[in-house]
Amino acid sequence: MEALILEPSLYTVKAILILDNDGDRLFAKYYDDTYPSVKEQKAFEKNIFNKTHRTDSEIALLEGLTVVYKSSIDLYFYVIGSSYENELMLMAVLNCLFDSLSQMLRGRRKNVEKRALLENMEGLFLAVDEIVDGGVILESDPQQVVHRVALRGEDVPLTEQTVSQVLQSAKEQIKWSLLR
C-alpha cells in the first residue's frame, strides 16, 4: 500500500466566511477556484450552515474540505481548508479573526454581533487581509492584527477619504498653521 505524500504548502486557507443566523452571507473571501461562481459559493455556504448551525462542535468535514467554525450571538464564523489541512492551523486563524473583531468592536458591544460588524465592515476587511493573504496565513496574534488595522485606518489616502474626513483634515491643518 503506497502512502500519499503531499508537498508542503503555505496555501492553507481556502475560504473565510461569516454568515448570519439565517445562513445569509455577510462576508466571504475565497482564495482558490474550488467554487468559481457566486451561485456555487452560495450553495456551498447554505450547505455548511445547514450542517453546522445546530451542532456544538467546532470542526466538520464537508464536501472534501475541513471546516472549523464558531458562533457568536447571531453570527457564524467559518475558516475552510483542504481535507488534509491541519485543523489546529485553521482554528488559529479562526480564533485570531474572532478575537481581533472582539477587540476592535469592544467599545460598542461586549460580544461580536451582526449590527456592530456591519457598522465596521472596513475593519473586518482590513483584519482579514492582515491575517490571511491569498490563502497564506500571515498572522495569528490578535493584538498585532488590531494594532496593524488601527495603523492602516489612520493613514487613509486622500482619494479614499469621505468629504467630511477631508474637511476635518483641512480644518486641523488650518488650525495648526494659524497657531504657529
N, C-alpha and C positions, 0 to 999 in steps of 0.2 A: 504494500500500500504506500503510495507516494504522498508525501506531505506537501501541501500547497504553501510555498514560501513567497510571501509578498514583499515587494520592495518597500522600505520605509518611505513615508511621505509626510511632508509638512501640511498637506491639504487635508485637514481632519474634519472640518465642519462643512456639511453640505447645505445647511439652511438654519436660519434663526427665525422663529415665528412668535408672534404674540396675537392671541385670539381672545375675543371677549367671551362672556358666559353663554352666548348663543352660538359660538363657533365661528363668528364672523371675523375676518382679518382686520387687525388694527395695524400690524406691521409684519412684513415678510421680506426676507432677503435670502435669495437662493444663490449659492456660489458655484453651481455647476448646471449641466443641462439634463439632470435626471427628470425634471418636469419642465419642458421647454415652453409650454404655452400657459397662459393665465388660467385657462379652463382646467387643464390638468393639475395645476397648482391648487386651485380652489377645491377640486375634487379630493386631492390628497389631504388638504387641510381639514375638510369635513370628515374624512375617514379617520384621521388622527384624533380629532375632537371627539367623535362618537366612541372611539375605543378607549379614550383616556379620561374623559370628564367625570366619570363616576367611580374611578378607582383611586385608591390611596397610595399606590406605588409610585415610584419615581422614574421607572425605565420600562420601555416596551420595545419589542422587535416587530416592525410593521413594514410590509412590502420590501423586505430585504434591507431595511435600514434600522439603525439603532436610534431610538428616540428617548431623550431624557427630558423630563418636564416637571413643572412646579406650578401651583396655582396660588393666587392671592386675591381674596375678595371676589372680584368679578373679572379677573384676567387669568389666562393660561399662557405660560412661557414655555417654549419648546426649543431645544437645540438638537439638530439631527445630523448624524454621521453615518458612514457606511456600516455594514453589519460586522465588519472585523475591527471597527474602531474601538479604542479604549474608552469605556464608559466613564472612567474617572476624569479623563481629559474633557470629555463633553460636559460632565457635571461641573467641572471647574469653570468652564465658560458660562454655563447657566447661572451658577452662584455668583460669579463676577458681575454678570449683567443685572441680575436681580438686586444684589447688594448695592451696585452703583446707582441704579434707579432709586432705590430706597433712600440712599444718602442725598441724592440730588433733589428728591421731592420731599425731604424730611420737613422742611419749613411749612409745607402745605398740609400734609396728612401724615399719619403715623405709618400707614401701610400704602403700598403701591396700588392705586385703583384707576379705573378707566378714565374718569374725568381728569384727574391730575396728570395722567400720562398724555392724554390728548392735548392738554394745555402746554405740555413741554415736549412736543414731538422733536424739535430741533435738538434737544438734549439727548433724546433717545437715539437719533441718527448718529450724533457725534460719539456717543458711548459705544454703540455697536461698531462703528468704524475704528475706534481705539482698541477694541477687544479682538476683533477678527477682521482680517483683510484678505479678500479673495479665497476664503476658506482656511487661511493660515492663522493660528492663534498667536496674537501679538502680546496680549496682557491678560493676567488672571488676578491682579490685585485691584480690588475696587477703589482703594484710596488713590492709586495712581491714575485710574481712569477718571475719577471725579476731578482730580487736580488738572489733568490734561483737558478735559471738557471745559472746565472753568477758564483755562488759559485761552482756548480756542474761541470761546464765547466772547471774550473781551476784544480780540483782535479781528473784528469783522471788517472786511474791505468796504470801502465807501460805496461801491456799486451794489453791494448786497444789504445795505442798511435801509431801514424804512425812513420815510420823510421825517418823522418825529425824532428818530435817532440822529439823523444828520443835523436837524435844527438844534437838538440838545448839545451835540458836539460843537457846533458853531458857537452857541451861547457860552459854553465853557471856554473855548479858545478866545473869544472876545473879552470875557471877564478877566482871564489871566493876562491878556495883553494890556488891558486898561490898568490892572493892578501893578504893573511893572514900573 
